[in-house]
C-alpha cells in the first residue's frame, strides 16, 4: 500500500471538508436567527408566531441569498 494520496482522494477530502464546514456554518446561522427571533418575541412580551406570509418571505430571502452564494463560485 502506498502512503501517497491520489488527486481524486484529495478532491474528495476537500469536498467533504467544504460540505461539513458549510453545514456547520448554516447550523450556526440558523441557531443565531432562531435566537434573535425568540429574543425579539420575548422583548415584545409575546410568543413567537410566524405566519404563512412571513414564512414565505423568509424562504424567498434565503433562496435569494443561496443564489448569490452560488454566483460567487
N, CA, C and O atoms as a GROMACS GRO file, in nm:
protein
  292
    1UNK      N    1   0.083  -0.118   0.000
    1UNK     CA    2   0.000   0.000   0.000
    1UNK      C    3   0.088   0.125   0.000
    1UNK      O    4   0.192   0.130   0.066
    2UNK      N    5   0.044   0.221  -0.074
    2UNK     CA    6   0.120   0.345  -0.086
    2UNK      C    7   0.062   0.449   0.008
    2UNK      O    8  -0.060   0.455   0.029
    3UNK      N    9   0.149   0.532   0.063
    3UNK     CA   10   0.105   0.638   0.152
    3UNK      C   11   0.068   0.765   0.076
    3UNK      O   12   0.024   0.863   0.136
    4UNK      N   13   0.086   0.764  -0.054
    4UNK     CA   14   0.056   0.881  -0.135
    4UNK      C   15  -0.096   0.896  -0.153
    4UNK      O   16  -0.168   0.797  -0.168
    5UNK      N   17  -0.140   1.019  -0.151
    5UNK     CA   18  -0.281   1.048  -0.174
    5UNK      C   19  -0.298   1.084  -0.321
    5UNK      O   20  -0.228   1.170  -0.373
    6UNK      N   21  -0.391   1.019  -0.385
    6UNK     CA   22  -0.415   1.049  -0.525
    6UNK      C   23  -0.490   1.181  -0.539
    6UNK      O   24  -0.547   1.231  -0.442
    7UNK      N   25  -0.491   1.235  -0.658
    7UNK     CA   26  -0.561   1.360  -0.684
    7UNK      C   27  -0.710   1.343  -0.655
    7UNK      O   28  -0.773   1.433  -0.599
    8UNK      N   29  -0.766   1.230  -0.692
    8UNK     CA   30  -0.908   1.205  -0.669
    8UNK      C   31  -0.940   1.199  -0.520
    8UNK      O   32  -1.042   1.253  -0.476
    9UNK      N   33  -0.854   1.135  -0.441
    9UNK     CA   34  -0.875   1.129  -0.297
    9UNK      C   35  -0.865   1.268  -0.235
    9UNK      O   36  -0.943   1.302  -0.146
   10UNK      N   37  -0.771   1.348  -0.282
   10UNK     CA   38  -0.755   1.484  -0.230
   10UNK      C   39  -0.879   1.567  -0.262
   10UNK      O   40  -0.923   1.647  -0.180
   11UNK      N   41  -0.935   1.548  -0.382
   11UNK     CA   42  -1.055   1.621  -0.421
   11UNK      C   43  -1.173   1.583  -0.332
   11UNK      O   44  -1.249   1.669  -0.289
   12UNK      N   45  -1.187   1.454  -0.305
   12UNK     CA   46  -1.296   1.406  -0.219
   12UNK      C   47  -1.279   1.461  -0.078
   12UNK      O   48  -1.376   1.503  -0.015
   13UNK      N   49  -1.156   1.462  -0.027
   13UNK     CA   50  -1.130   1.515   0.107
   13UNK      C   51  -1.164   1.664   0.113
   13UNK      O   52  -1.225   1.709   0.210
   14UNK      N   53  -1.127   1.739   0.010
   14UNK     CA   54  -1.157   1.881   0.004
   14UNK      C   55  -1.307   1.904   0.000
   14UNK      O   56  -1.359   1.988   0.074
   15UNK      N   57  -1.378   1.830  -0.084
   15UNK     CA   58  -1.522   1.845  -0.095
   15UNK      C   59  -1.591   1.811   0.037
   15UNK      O   60  -1.685   1.880   0.078
   16UNK      N   61  -1.545   1.708   0.102
   16UNK     CA   62  -1.602   1.668   0.231
   16UNK      C   63  -1.583   1.779   0.334
   16UNK      O   64  -1.676   1.811   0.408
   17UNK      N   65  -1.463   1.836   0.339
   17UNK     CA   66  -1.437   1.944   0.435
   17UNK      C   67  -1.524   2.066   0.406
   17UNK      O   68  -1.575   2.129   0.498
   18UNK      N   69  -1.540   2.099   0.278
   18UNK     CA   70  -1.623   2.214   0.242
   18UNK      C   71  -1.768   2.189   0.280
   18UNK      O   72  -1.834   2.278   0.335
   19UNK      N   73  -1.820   2.070   0.253
   19UNK     CA   74  -1.959   2.039   0.287
   19UNK      C   75  -1.983   2.040   0.437
   19UNK      O   76  -2.084   2.093   0.484
   20UNK      N   77  -1.892   1.983   0.512
   20UNK     CA   78  -1.907   1.981   0.659
   20UNK      C   79  -1.897   2.123   0.714
   20UNK      O   80  -1.974   2.161   0.803
   21UNK      N   81  -1.803   2.200   0.663
   21UNK     CA   82  -1.790   2.339   0.707
   21UNK      C   83  -1.914   2.420   0.675
   21UNK      O   84  -1.961   2.498   0.758
   22UNK      N   85  -1.969   2.401   0.555
   22UNK     CA   86  -2.091   2.472   0.516
   22UNK      C   87  -2.209   2.432   0.602
   22UNK      O   88  -2.291   2.516   0.639
   23UNK      N   89  -2.218   2.304   0.633
   23UNK     CA   90  -2.328   2.256   0.718
   23UNK      C   91  -2.318   2.316   0.859
   23UNK      O   92  -2.418   2.357   0.917
   24UNK      N   93  -2.198   2.319   0.913
   24UNK     CA   94  -2.179   2.377   1.047
   24UNK      C   95  -2.209   2.526   1.046
   24UNK      O   96  -2.273   2.577   1.138
   25UNK      N   97  -2.163   2.596   0.943
   25UNK     CA   98  -2.190   2.739   0.933
   25UNK      C   99  -2.340   2.765   0.922
   25UNK      O  100  -2.393   2.853   0.988
   26UNK      N  101  -2.408   2.687   0.838
   26UNK     CA  102  -2.552   2.702   0.821
   26UNK      C  103  -2.628   2.675   0.950
   26UNK      O  104  -2.724   2.744   0.982
   27UNK      N  105  -2.584   2.574   1.025
   27UNK     CA  106  -2.649   2.543   1.152
   27UNK      C  107  -2.630   2.657   1.252
   27UNK      O  108  -2.722   2.692   1.326
   28UNK      N  109  -2.510   2.714   1.255
   28UNK     CA  110  -2.484   2.825   1.348
   28UNK      C  111  -2.565   2.950   1.310
   28UNK      O  112  -2.617   3.019   1.397
   29UNK      N  113  -2.575   2.978   1.181
   29UNK     CA  114  -2.654   3.093   1.136
   29UNK      C  115  -2.801   3.070   1.167
   29UNK      O  116  -2.870   3.162   1.212
   30UNK      N  117  -2.851   2.950   1.144
   30UNK     CA  118  -2.990   2.918   1.176
   30UNK      C  119  -3.018   2.929   1.325
   30UNK      O  120  -3.122   2.981   1.366
   31UNK      N  121  -2.926   2.882   1.405
   31UNK     CA  122  -2.940   2.892   1.550
   31UNK      C  123  -2.942   3.038   1.595
   31UNK      O  124  -3.022   3.076   1.680
   32UNK      N  125  -2.854   3.118   1.538
   32UNK     CA  126  -2.850   3.260   1.572
   32UNK      C  127  -2.980   3.329   1.531
   32UNK      O  128  -3.032   3.412   1.605
   33UNK      N  129  -3.031   3.295   1.413
   33UNK     CA  130  -3.157   3.354   1.368
   33UNK      C  131  -3.273   3.318   1.459
   33UNK      O  132  -3.354   3.404   1.493
   34UNK      N  133  -3.281   3.192   1.498
   34UNK     CA  134  -3.387   3.148   1.588
   34UNK      C  135  -3.375   3.218   1.724
   34UNK      O  136  -3.475   3.258   1.784
   35UNK      N  137  -3.252   3.232   1.772
   35UNK     CA  138  -3.228   3.301   1.899
   35UNK      C  139  -3.276   3.445   1.892
   35UNK      O  140  -3.343   3.494   1.983
   36UNK      N  141  -3.242   3.514   1.782
   36UNK     CA  142  -3.284   3.654   1.767
   36UNK      C  143  -3.435   3.667   1.758
   36UNK      O  144  -3.493   3.760   1.814
   37UNK      N  145  -3.499   3.574   1.688
   37UNK     CA  146  -3.645   3.578   1.678
   37UNK      C  147  -3.710   3.556   1.814
   37UNK      O  148  -3.808   3.622   1.849
   38UNK      N  149  -3.656   3.463   1.892
   38UNK     CA  150  -3.710   3.437   2.026
   38UNK      C  151  -3.689   3.557   2.118
   38UNK      O  152  -3.779   3.593   2.194
   39UNK      N  153  -3.571   3.617   2.112
   39UNK     CA  154  -3.543   3.734   2.197
   39UNK      C  155  -3.634   3.851   2.160
   39UNK      O  156  -3.679   3.924   2.248
   40UNK      N  157  -3.660   3.869   2.030
   40UNK     CA  158  -3.749   3.976   1.986
   40UNK      C  159  -3.890   3.953   2.038
   40UNK      O  160  -3.955   4.047   2.085
   41UNK      N  161  -3.939   3.830   2.029
   41UNK     CA  162  -4.073   3.799   2.081
   41UNK      C  163  -4.077   3.817   2.232
   41UNK      O  164  -4.176   3.867   2.286
   42UNK      N  165  -3.970   3.777   2.299
   42UNK     CA  166  -3.964   3.792   2.445
   42UNK      C  167  -3.965   3.939   2.484
   42UNK      O  168  -4.030   3.978   2.581
   43UNK      N  169  -3.893   4.021   2.408
   43UNK     CA  170  -3.888   4.164   2.436
   43UNK      C  171  -4.026   4.228   2.420
   43UNK      O  172  -4.063   4.319   2.494
   44UNK      N  173  -4.102   4.179   2.321
   44UNK     CA  174  -4.238   4.229   2.298
   44UNK      C  175  -4.338   4.170   2.396
   44UNK      O  176  -4.451   4.219   2.407
   45UNK      N  177  -4.298   4.067   2.469
   45UNK     CA  178  -4.388   4.004   2.565
   45UNK      C  179  -4.490   3.912   2.500
   45UNK      O  180  -4.597   3.889   2.556
   46UNK      N  181  -4.457   3.858   2.384
   46UNK     CA  182  -4.548   3.767   2.313
   46UNK      C  183  -4.477   3.636   2.285
   46UNK      O  184  -4.356   3.623   2.302
   47UNK      N  185  -4.556   3.538   2.240
   47UNK     CA  186  -4.498   3.413   2.196
   47UNK      C  187  -4.453   3.429   2.051
   47UNK      O  188  -4.507   3.511   1.977
   48UNK      N  189  -4.355   3.351   2.014
   48UNK     CA  190  -4.307   3.355   1.876
   48UNK      C  191  -4.412   3.295   1.785
   48UNK      O  192  -4.451   3.179   1.801
   49UNK      N  193  -4.456   3.373   1.689
   49UNK     CA  194  -4.553   3.327   1.590
   49UNK      C  195  -4.507   3.374   1.454
   49UNK      O  196  -4.486   3.493   1.431
   50UNK      N  197  -4.490   3.279   1.364
   50UNK     CA  198  -4.451   3.310   1.227
   50UNK      C  199  -4.568   3.274   1.137
   50UNK      O  200  -4.607   3.157   1.128
   51UNK      N  201  -4.624   3.374   1.072
   51UNK     CA  202  -4.739   3.349   0.985
   51UNK      C  203  -4.692   3.284   0.855
   51UNK      O  204  -4.572   3.279   0.826
   52UNK      N  205  -4.786   3.236   0.778
   52UNK     CA  206  -4.754   3.175   0.649
   52UNK      C  207  -4.685   3.275   0.558
   52UNK      O  208  -4.587   3.242   0.492
   53UNK      N  209  -4.736   3.397   0.555
   53UNK     CA  210  -4.677   3.501   0.471
   53UNK      C  211  -4.534   3.532   0.511
   53UNK      O  212  -4.447   3.548   0.426
   54UNK      N  213  -4.510   3.541   0.643
   54UNK     CA  214  -4.374   3.567   0.690
   54UNK      C  215  -4.281   3.451   0.656
   54UNK      O  216  -4.164   3.472   0.622
   55UNK      N  217  -4.333   3.329   0.665
   55UNK     CA  218  -4.253   3.212   0.630
   55UNK      C  219  -4.214   3.211   0.483
   55UNK      O  220  -4.102   3.176   0.447
   56UNK      N  221  -4.309   3.250   0.398
   56UNK     CA  222  -4.281   3.258   0.254
   56UNK      C  223  -4.177   3.366   0.227
   56UNK      O  224  -4.084   3.344   0.150
   57UNK      N  225  -4.193   3.483   0.290
   57UNK     CA  226  -4.095   3.591   0.272
   57UNK      C  227  -3.955   3.546   0.315
   57UNK      O  228  -3.857   3.571   0.245
   58UNK      N  229  -3.948   3.480   0.430
   58UNK     CA  230  -3.819   3.434   0.480
   58UNK      C  231  -3.758   3.331   0.386
   58UNK      O  232  -3.637   3.333   0.362
   59UNK      N  233  -3.840   3.242   0.333
   59UNK     CA  234  -3.792   3.141   0.238
   59UNK      C  235  -3.738   3.205   0.112
   59UNK      O  236  -3.634   3.163   0.060
   60UNK      N  237  -3.806   3.308   0.061
   60UNK     CA  238  -3.759   3.376  -0.059
   60UNK      C  239  -3.629   3.451  -0.034
   60UNK      O  240  -3.542   3.454  -0.121
   61UNK      N  241  -3.615   3.509   0.083
   61UNK     CA  242  -3.490   3.577   0.118
   61UNK      C  243  -3.375   3.477   0.123
   61UNK      O  244  -3.267   3.504   0.072
   62UNK      N  245  -3.398   3.362   0.186
   62UNK     CA  246  -3.295   3.260   0.196
   62UNK      C  247  -3.257   3.207   0.059
   62UNK      O  248  -3.139   3.186   0.030
   63UNK      N  249  -3.357   3.184  -0.027
   63UNK     CA  250  -3.328   3.135  -0.162
   63UNK      C  251  -3.247   3.238  -0.241
   63UNK      O  252  -3.157   3.201  -0.316
   64UNK      N  253  -3.278   3.366  -0.224
   64UNK     CA  254  -3.201   3.471  -0.290
   64UNK      C  255  -3.057   3.474  -0.242
   64UNK      O  256  -2.964   3.492  -0.320
   65UNK      N  257  -3.039   3.455  -0.113
   65UNK     CA  258  -2.904   3.451  -0.056
   65UNK      C  259  -2.826   3.331  -0.111
   65UNK      O  260  -2.709   3.344  -0.145
   66UNK      N  261  -2.891   3.217  -0.119
   66UNK     CA  262  -2.824   3.097  -0.173
   66UNK      C  263  -2.788   3.116  -0.319
   66UNK      O  264  -2.684   3.070  -0.364
   67UNK      N  265  -2.874   3.184  -0.394
   67UNK     CA  266  -2.844   3.210  -0.535
   67UNK      C  267  -2.722   3.302  -0.548
   67UNK      O  268  -2.638   3.281  -0.635
   68UNK      N  269  -2.712   3.402  -0.460
   68UNK     CA  270  -2.596   3.491  -0.461
   68UNK      C  271  -2.469   3.416  -0.423
   68UNK      O  272  -2.363   3.442  -0.480
   69UNK      N  273  -2.478   3.325  -0.328
   69UNK     CA  274  -2.363   3.245  -0.289
   69UNK      C  275  -2.317   3.157  -0.404
   69UNK      O  276  -2.198   3.140  -0.427
   70UNK      N  277  -2.413   3.100  -0.477
   70UNK     CA  278  -2.379   3.014  -0.591
   70UNK      C  279  -2.310   3.095  -0.700
   70UNK      O  280  -2.224   3.042  -0.770
   71UNK      N  281  -2.345   3.221  -0.716
   71UNK     CA  282  -2.283   3.304  -0.818
   71UNK      C  283  -2.140   3.344  -0.782
   71UNK      O  284  -2.063   3.384  -0.870
   72UNK      N  285  -2.104   3.334  -0.654
   72UNK     CA  286  -1.968   3.369  -0.612
   72UNK      C  287  -1.866   3.268  -0.662
   72UNK      O  288  -1.750   3.303  -0.687
   73UNK      N  289  -1.907   3.145  -0.677
   73UNK     CA  290  -1.813   3.039  -0.714
   73UNK      C  291  -1.776   3.043  -0.860
   73UNK      O  292  -1.697   2.960  -0.906
   0.00000   0.00000   0.00000
